[in-house]
Each structure stands twice: as C-alpha cells, then as structure tokens.
Amino acid sequence: MLIDNVKKLDNLKDTGRHKVNQTNLYLRVHANAKTFEYKHKKNQNTINWITIGKYKDEIGHLADAKSLANDIRKNLKLIFQ
C-alpha cells in the first residue's frame, strides 16, 4: 500500500517500513514513533537507509518529507556520478 495522504499516515499502526511514494521515501513505524527514511542503493547488493526525521516532531508535513527525500536523492546522484 502506497501512503499518499496524511490520513493514511496518521492511521498507520503496523510496525515496519511502508512506502510513501515512488522515489524511495518510506515511513518506518515503531512502537512509539514514526520516522521517515530514504532508501538508497549503492549497487545491487548494498542498501543504505537514511533517516530523515521523526513524523510530527521534526517533520510536520508529508510534503516536507517528500521535499527532503528529493533533495537527498539529488545530492546522492551528484556524489555517486
């Protein structure tokens, strides 16, 4: 299930990672918090998870998380060219 709006985000209770959009942004649900993470693949075998911030504490809006993930993606693209 793709999390594409705030209502789905707020109501999500299942622990684990849930895809937010098509650009590798995920919401990780913990027992007591929700954090946004960006999934970065260096190569076929290496996946790095970059924590962007806690939902509602550090990132108040879904649009902010998407914007930060987009910035991370662009910067990583420049680094690994």
C-alpha positions as CSV (number, residue, x, y, z in Angstrom):
1,M,0.0,0.0,0.0
2,L,1.3,3.4,-1.0
3,I,0.9,6.1,1.6
4,D,-0.1,9.1,-0.4
5,N,-2.0,11.2,2.1
6,V,-1.9,12.4,5.7
7,K,-4.9,10.5,6.8
8,K,-3.3,7.1,5.8
9,L,-0.1,8.3,7.5
10,D,-1.8,9.2,10.8
11,N,-3.9,5.9,10.9
12,L,-1.0,3.6,10.1
13,K,-0.3,1.2,13.1
14,D,1.5,-1.8,11.5
15,T,5.2,-1.7,12.6
16,G,7.8,-1.8,9.8
17,R,8.6,0.2,6.7
18,H,5.8,1.4,4.4
19,K,6.4,3.0,1.0
20,V,5.3,6.6,0.8
21,N,6.0,7.4,-2.8
22,Q,7.8,6.1,-5.9
23,T,11.0,7.9,-5.0
24,N,12.2,5.6,-2.2
25,L,10.7,7.5,0.6
26,Y,9.4,5.2,3.4
27,L,7.6,5.7,6.7
28,R,9.0,3.4,9.4
29,V,6.5,2.7,12.2
30,H,8.0,1.9,15.6
31,A,6.1,1.0,18.7
32,N,6.2,4.6,19.9
33,A,7.2,6.7,16.9
34,K,7.1,7.1,13.2
35,T,10.2,8.2,11.2
36,F,10.7,9.0,7.6
37,E,13.6,7.1,5.8
38,Y,15.1,7.3,2.4
39,K,16.2,4.0,0.7
40,H,19.5,4.4,-1.2
41,K,21.0,1.6,-3.2
42,K,24.7,2.0,-3.9
43,N,24.8,-1.1,-6.0
44,Q,22.7,-4.3,-6.4
45,N,23.8,-5.7,-3.1
46,T,24.1,-2.7,-0.8
47,I,21.1,-0.8,0.6
48,N,21.5,2.1,2.9
49,W,18.7,3.6,4.9
50,I,18.9,7.4,5.6
51,T,16.7,8.6,8.4
52,I,15.2,11.9,7.5
53,G,13.4,12.7,10.8
54,K,10.5,11.9,13.1
55,Y,7.0,12.5,11.9
56,K,5.3,15.3,13.7
57,D,8.3,16.1,15.9
58,E,10.8,17.1,13.3
59,I,8.8,16.8,10.1
60,G,5.3,18.2,10.4
61,H,4.0,17.6,6.9
62,L,4.2,14.8,4.3
63,A,5.2,17.4,1.6
64,D,8.2,18.4,3.7
65,A,9.4,14.7,3.9
66,K,8.9,14.4,0.1
67,S,10.9,17.5,-0.5
68,L,13.7,16.4,1.8
69,A,13.8,13.0,0.2
70,N,14.0,14.7,-3.2
71,D,17.0,16.8,-2.0
72,I,18.8,13.7,-0.7
73,R,18.2,11.9,-4.0
74,K,19.7,14.8,-6.0
75,N,22.7,15.1,-3.7
76,L,23.4,11.4,-3.7
77,K,23.2,11.4,-7.5
78,L,25.8,14.1,-7.6
79,I,28.1,12.2,-5.2
80,F,27.9,8.9,-6.9
81,Q,28.1,10.0,-10.5
